[in-house]
Amino acid sequence: MINRVVLVGRLTKDINLRKTQSGISVGLFTLAVNRQYSKDKEHKEADFVSCIIWRKGAEILSQYTHKGSRIGIDGRIQTRNYEDKNGQRVYVTEVVVDNFELLDSKPEQATTSAPVAQTQTTTQAQPAQQTPDPFADGGDTIDISDDDLPF
């Protein structure tokens, strides 16, 4: 059996970041995912999917996103239940996020900020190796036929 979910959508509000009693970070959020329900591109609806993310992922997602951020998530569907303050049984179906990707472009100031300092764990200094930028040659076009494309 397979329980896998891949979604791309926008956050309906900022991530609700909390800590459990044992200090584990947990983020709760709702992802709005467009759904086209007819061939007419004008008629779209959205599904609002409840999601939960744990530990470091919750902290990172909370730090780098905000209401309206476009993200992609990969996870699994989970159903759980609990008893509310009135003694009623409440059932929740949500996506437990295993991986995510930020899909908005970086703000202009983020690209000009200084790099984060790195610590070296070895006693010998290692020479820094940079990967050459394949697009640094002036942005010349590449001649590729449609037959070479995988899609």
N, C-alpha and C positions, 0 to 999 in steps of 0.2 A: 504494500500500500504506500501511497505517496501523499504527503501533506506538505506542499510547497507553495508559496505565494510570492509573486513578484509584482510590485505596484510602482507606478510613477504618478506623483500628484503633488499637491501643495498643502502646506500646513494651514489648518484653519485658525490656529492661534499659537502662541509661543509654547514650547515644550514645558510641561509641568514636571519639574525635576524635584524628586523627593529622596529621602534616605530611609532605609528600613531601620528597625531598632538595632540591627547588628552593623549598621553603617554602610550598607550596600546601596549604591545609587540606582534609582529607577526613574525612567522618563515615560510619561503618558502623553499621548498626542492623538489628534484626529487628522487623517489624511484625506483630502478631497480629491477624488479621482474621477475625471470626466468619462462619461459613457455616451456614445452616440447610439441612439435607439432607432434611428431610421437612416435611410440613404441620404436624406436631406441633411447637409452639413450644418444647417442652421438650428436643427433640433437636437440639443444635447442636454443630458442630465448629468448629475454628479452623484457618486456614491460617497458616503462619509464613513471611513473605515477607522475603527478604534485600534490603536497600536500601543505596544509596550516595548521598551528597550531597557536593558539592564547594564549595570556596571560602567566601565569606561566609555562604552558607546553612548550611553545616556548623557554622560557629562559632555562629551565632544559634540553630540548633536544639539544639546541645549546651548552650548557656547557659540556655535557657528551658524545657527539658524534662527529664524524669527517667523512670525505670522506671515504667510504668503510665500515662504521659501519653497522652491521646487526641489524635491528629493526623490530618489529611487530607493526602494527597500526590498529586501529579500528575507523571507522568514517562513513561519508556519502558523496555521490557525490553531487557536487554543480556546476551549470553552471552560469556564470556571464558574463557581457559584459561591455566594457568601450570604450571611444573614445581615440585613440592614438594621438600623436603630429601632425600627418598629417591629422587628422579629420576622419580617417578610424575607423569603428566599429570593435572591436576585441572581439571575444568570447573565453572564457576560461572555460574548464571543469577540475575540480580538486577535490581531496578528502579533506574534512575538517576533521582533526584528532580530535577525542574526547578523545581517550586513546592511549597510546603507551607503549611498553615494550622494554627495551634494551636487545638484545639477545647475544651480545658478552660477553665472560667471562671477569671478572675484571682483570686489570693489577696486577701483583704480588705486586707492591708497594702500591696499594690501600688497599690491605688486611692487610698490616702491619702498616698502618698509625694510628695515635691516633684517638680515637672516638671524635666526635663533642660534645662540652660541651652542657649540657642541662640545661635549666632554670626551676626552680620549681615555680609554681604559687600559691601553698597553703602555709600557714604559718607553718604547721606541716611537719616534715620530714617523708617521706614515705620510708619504707625499700625497697631496690631494690630486685626484684624477677627475677631470671634468669630461663629460660626454659632449662631443661636439654637437652643436645645434644644426640639424639637417636643413633648416630653413633660413640659416644665417647668410646664405649666398645671394640675398637680394630678392628672394621670393619668386624665382623663375618658375614658370609653369611646368608641369610634368605631363608628358604625352602618354596617356593611358587610353586604350580602347575600351569600349563597353564590355567586350568579351573578357577582359582581364578582371573586371569587378566581380566580387563574390556574391553580390546581391542584385 
